[in-house]
Amino acid sequence: MNKQRLALTALTLVPLVVACGSESGSSSVGSGSGSGSGSSASLKGVHWTVDSLTVDGKSEKAPGGAYVKIAEDGEVNGNYGCNGFGTTATVEGDSVKFGTARSTDMACTGVSMKFEESLRRALSGGELKAETSDGKLTLTSDSGAKVVLSEEKPAQLYGTTWKVTSIVRDGTAVSLSSESKDKAWFTLDEKKGTLAGSLGCNRVSADATVRDGSLTLGTPGTTRRMCDGSLMDTEKTLLKLFKSTVDYKIDQRTITLTSENGEGISAVASK
């Protein structure tokens, strides 16, 4: 295998940028199945979800949301399981070496933080051997630490249950309150041309038409329950998206819906 050096640019962590409707894909892993050593061609352009981390013989399952991605243009970004990060890396043959990472500084639960610190050390501890096989990537350090990752395909617009995670205002996402978490969601039915889901308190349904990268939502039909606090605040915000046309963007398992005034929502595909 020819050796190749690829200097990867540092990631600049920026607020969520809203664009016109599109669905972004990821390239396939390598050429063919079976065991094989990693290369820049098989590693980049793929969204690698972290499955597990093994340190000192003890294996631990990764929290949801942990991933690593080396983009086609050389940009490296990821998430440790709570905080997002960006770094540089050098790919040489079947080895990868990440530079010093810069990350967000969110407070996380004890289990998430413990895994995050272990994953951070494993990725930044020096040269890692990279092996790809049947949609899997294994990174192994000289000390024996092992990170196992899986290629993750983008979620589909139709038929996916999208759980609303944040409200978008002026291009910046603000997380939903803990009271509203996991209560607001929607799914699109291609055959019926409809949207159905929950506004956080009440159920909702409406006609939905996808055309030219945008989503047109009709008049919403809802149940009439009364809820307290942030649930109703979330509901009022979501209702503003109906009887209008919004742009949508899918990035792996995240979808963003944005109205003409820059307001909207971000949601993740439910597993």
C-alpha positions as CSV (number, residue, x, y, z in Angstrom):
1,M,0.0,0.0,0.0
2,N,1.4,3.3,-1.0
3,K,2.0,5.7,1.9
4,Q,0.2,9.0,1.7
5,R,0.3,12.0,4.0
6,L,-2.8,14.1,4.5
7,A,-2.6,17.2,6.7
8,L,-6.1,17.8,8.1
9,T,-7.2,21.4,8.9
10,A,-8.3,22.3,12.3
11,L,-12.1,22.4,12.9
12,T,-13.5,25.8,13.9
13,L,-16.6,25.2,16.1
14,V,-19.3,27.5,14.9
15,P,-23.0,27.9,15.6
16,L,-25.5,25.9,13.6
17,V,-25.6,27.2,10.1
18,V,-29.0,26.9,8.3
19,A,-29.0,26.1,4.6
20,C,-31.5,25.2,1.9
21,G,-33.0,21.8,1.9
22,S,-30.7,19.0,1.2
23,E,-29.7,15.5,2.3
24,S,-26.0,14.9,2.8
25,G,-24.5,11.4,2.4
26,S,-21.4,9.7,3.4
27,S,-19.0,7.8,1.2
28,S,-18.6,4.0,1.5
29,V,-15.9,2.4,3.5
30,G,-13.0,1.2,1.4
31,S,-13.4,-1.0,-1.6
32,G,-14.9,-4.4,-0.9
33,S,-15.5,-6.4,2.3
34,G,-13.4,-8.4,4.6
35,S,-10.5,-7.4,6.8
36,G,-8.1,-4.7,5.6
37,S,-5.9,-1.9,6.8
38,G,-7.2,1.6,6.9
39,S,-6.2,4.3,4.4
40,S,-7.0,7.9,3.9
41,A,-9.4,6.9,1.1
42,S,-11.4,4.5,3.4
43,L,-11.3,6.7,6.5
44,K,-12.4,10.1,5.2
45,G,-15.8,11.2,4.2
46,V,-17.4,8.8,6.6
47,H,-19.4,9.5,9.7
48,W,-17.9,7.0,12.2
49,T,-20.1,6.4,15.3
50,V,-18.2,5.3,18.3
51,D,-19.4,1.9,19.5
52,S,-17.1,1.1,22.4
53,L,-13.8,1.9,24.1
54,T,-11.4,-0.7,25.6
55,V,-8.8,0.4,28.1
56,D,-6.6,-1.9,30.3
57,G,-8.8,-4.8,29.1
58,K,-12.0,-3.3,30.2
59,S,-14.6,-2.5,27.5
60,E,-17.2,0.2,27.8
61,K,-20.1,1.0,25.5
62,A,-20.1,4.5,24.1
63,P,-22.9,7.0,25.0
64,G,-25.1,8.0,22.1
65,G,-23.8,10.8,20.0
66,A,-20.1,10.0,20.1
67,Y,-18.5,10.1,16.7
68,V,-15.5,11.0,14.6
69,K,-15.5,12.3,11.0
70,I,-12.7,13.2,8.6
71,A,-14.4,15.2,5.8
72,E,-13.4,14.9,2.2
73,D,-11.8,18.4,2.4
74,G,-9.6,17.3,5.3
75,E,-11.7,18.8,8.2
76,V,-11.8,16.7,11.3
77,N,-14.7,17.0,13.8
78,G,-16.5,14.8,16.3
79,N,-18.1,14.3,19.6
80,Y,-16.8,12.6,22.8
81,G,-20.3,11.6,23.9
82,C,-21.2,15.0,25.4
83,N,-18.8,17.7,24.1
84,G,-18.0,18.3,20.4
85,F,-14.4,18.6,19.3
86,G,-12.2,19.6,16.4
87,T,-8.5,18.7,15.8
88,T,-5.9,18.0,13.2
89,A,-4.7,14.6,12.1
90,T,-2.1,12.9,9.9
91,V,-3.0,9.7,8.0
92,E,0.0,7.6,6.9
93,G,-0.7,4.2,5.5
94,D,-2.6,2.3,8.1
95,S,-1.9,4.7,10.9
96,V,-3.7,7.8,12.2
97,K,-2.3,10.5,14.6
98,F,-4.6,13.1,16.0
99,G,-3.3,16.5,17.2
100,T,-4.3,18.5,20.2
101,A,-8.1,18.8,20.3
102,R,-10.3,21.8,21.0
103,S,-13.7,21.1,22.4
104,T,-16.8,22.7,23.8
105,D,-17.1,22.9,27.6
106,M,-20.5,21.5,28.5
107,A,-21.2,20.0,31.9
108,C,-22.2,16.3,31.5
109,T,-23.4,13.5,33.7
110,G,-20.8,11.5,35.6
111,V,-20.8,8.5,33.3
112,S,-20.6,10.6,30.1
113,M,-17.7,12.6,31.5
114,K,-15.8,9.5,32.5
115,F,-16.1,8.0,29.1
116,E,-15.4,11.3,27.4
117,E,-12.1,11.7,29.3
118,S,-11.1,8.2,28.4
119,L,-11.9,8.6,24.7
120,R,-10.1,11.9,24.6
121,R,-6.9,10.3,26.0
122,A,-7.2,7.3,23.6
123,L,-7.5,9.5,20.5
124,S,-4.8,12.0,21.5
125,G,-2.3,9.5,23.0
126,G,-0.1,9.1,19.9
127,E,-0.2,7.1,16.7
128,L,-3.2,4.7,16.3
129,K,-3.3,1.7,14.0
130,A,-6.4,1.9,11.8
131,E,-8.2,-1.2,10.5
132,T,-11.5,-1.3,8.5
133,S,-13.7,-4.3,7.9
134,D,-17.3,-4.6,6.8
135,G,-18.3,-1.0,7.8
136,K,-16.3,-1.1,11.0
137,L,-13.2,0.9,12.0
138,T,-10.9,-0.1,14.8
139,L,-8.3,2.3,16.2
140,T,-5.6,0.7,18.4
141,S,-2.9,2.5,20.4
142,D,0.5,1.2,21.3
143,S,-0.7,0.8,24.9
144,G,-3.5,-1.4,23.7
145,A,-6.4,1.0,24.0
146,K,-9.0,0.2,21.4
147,V,-11.7,2.3,19.9
148,V,-14.3,0.5,17.8
149,L,-16.5,2.6,15.4
150,S,-19.2,1.9,12.8
151,E,-20.1,3.6,9.6
152,E,-23.4,5.4,10.0
153,K,-25.6,6.2,7.0
154,P,-27.7,9.4,6.9
155,A,-31.2,9.1,8.1
156,Q,-34.0,9.3,5.5
157,L,-36.4,12.2,5.4
158,Y,-39.5,10.0,5.1
159,G,-40.4,7.4,7.7
160,T,-38.0,8.5,10.3
161,T,-39.1,9.6,13.8
162,W,-37.5,13.0,14.3
163,K,-37.2,14.0,17.9
164,V,-37.0,17.8,18.4
165,T,-33.9,18.7,20.4
166,S,-33.6,22.5,20.0
167,I,-35.1,25.7,18.8
168,V,-33.1,27.7,16.2
169,R,-33.1,31.5,16.3
170,D,-30.8,33.6,14.1
171,G,-28.8,30.6,13.1
172,T,-28.1,29.5,16.7
173,A,-29.7,26.4,18.3
174,V,-31.0,26.6,21.9
175,S,-31.6,23.2,23.6
176,L,-35.1,22.4,24.7
177,S,-35.8,22.4,28.5
178,S,-35.5,19.2,30.4
179,E,-39.3,19.2,30.7
180,S,-39.8,19.2,26.9
181,K,-37.0,16.7,26.2
182,D,-38.2,13.7,24.0
183,K,-41.8,15.0,24.0
184,A,-41.8,16.8,20.7
185,W,-41.3,14.7,17.5
186,F,-42.6,14.3,14.0
187,T,-42.5,11.9,11.1
188,L,-43.2,12.4,7.4
189,D,-45.3,10.0,5.3
190,E,-44.3,10.1,1.6
191,K,-47.3,8.2,0.2
192,K,-49.9,10.1,2.2
193,G,-48.1,13.5,1.9
194,T,-48.6,14.2,5.6
195,L,-46.7,15.1,8.8
196,A,-47.7,13.6,12.1
197,G,-46.3,13.9,15.6
198,S,-46.3,15.7,18.9
199,L,-45.8,19.4,19.7
200,G,-44.6,18.5,23.2
201,C,-48.0,18.6,24.7
202,N,-50.6,18.0,21.9
203,R,-50.6,15.7,18.9
204,V,-50.4,17.3,15.5
205,S,-51.0,16.4,11.8
206,A,-50.9,18.4,8.6
207,D,-50.4,18.1,4.9
208,A,-46.8,18.1,3.9
209,T,-45.3,18.7,0.5
210,V,-41.6,18.4,-0.4
211,R,-40.4,20.3,-3.4
212,D,-37.2,21.9,-4.5
213,G,-35.4,21.3,-1.2
214,S,-38.2,22.8,0.9
215,L,-41.1,21.5,3.0
216,T,-44.5,23.1,2.8
217,L,-46.7,22.4,5.8
218,G,-50.5,22.9,5.8
219,T,-52.9,24.0,8.5
220,P,-52.2,21.9,11.6
221,G,-54.8,19.8,13.2
222,T,-54.2,19.3,16.9
223,T,-55.6,17.8,20.1
224,R,-56.6,20.3,22.8
225,R,-54.8,19.4,25.9
226,M,-53.5,22.1,28.3
227,C,-50.0,21.7,29.6
228,D,-47.8,23.8,31.9
229,G,-44.6,25.9,31.5
230,S,-42.1,25.1,28.8
231,L,-44.2,22.5,27.1
232,M,-46.6,25.1,25.9
233,D,-43.8,27.5,25.0
234,T,-42.3,24.8,22.8
235,E,-45.7,24.1,21.3
236,K,-46.2,27.7,20.4
237,T,-42.8,27.8,18.7
238,L,-43.5,24.7,16.7
239,L,-46.9,25.8,15.5
240,K,-45.2,28.8,13.8
241,L,-43.7,26.5,11.3
242,F,-47.1,25.4,9.9
243,K,-49.1,27.1,7.2
244,S,-45.7,28.1,5.6
245,T,-42.8,26.8,3.6
246,V,-39.5,25.9,5.5
247,D,-36.1,24.9,4.2
248,Y,-34.7,21.6,5.5
249,K,-31.2,20.2,5.8
250,I,-30.3,16.7,6.8
251,D,-26.8,16.1,8.2
252,Q,-26.4,12.4,9.1
253,R,-29.0,11.9,11.8
254,T,-29.9,15.6,12.4
255,I,-32.5,17.6,10.5
256,T,-33.0,21.4,10.6
257,L,-36.2,23.1,9.6
258,T,-35.9,26.8,9.1
259,S,-38.5,29.5,8.1
260,E,-37.8,32.6,6.1
261,N,-37.2,34.7,9.2
262,G,-34.4,32.4,10.4
263,E,-36.4,30.7,13.1
264,G,-36.8,26.9,13.2
265,I,-36.0,23.6,14.9
266,S,-33.3,21.0,15.0
267,A,-34.2,17.3,15.5
268,V,-32.4,14.0,15.6
269,A,-33.4,10.6,14.2
270,S,-34.7,8.3,16.9
271,K,-32.9,4.9,17.0
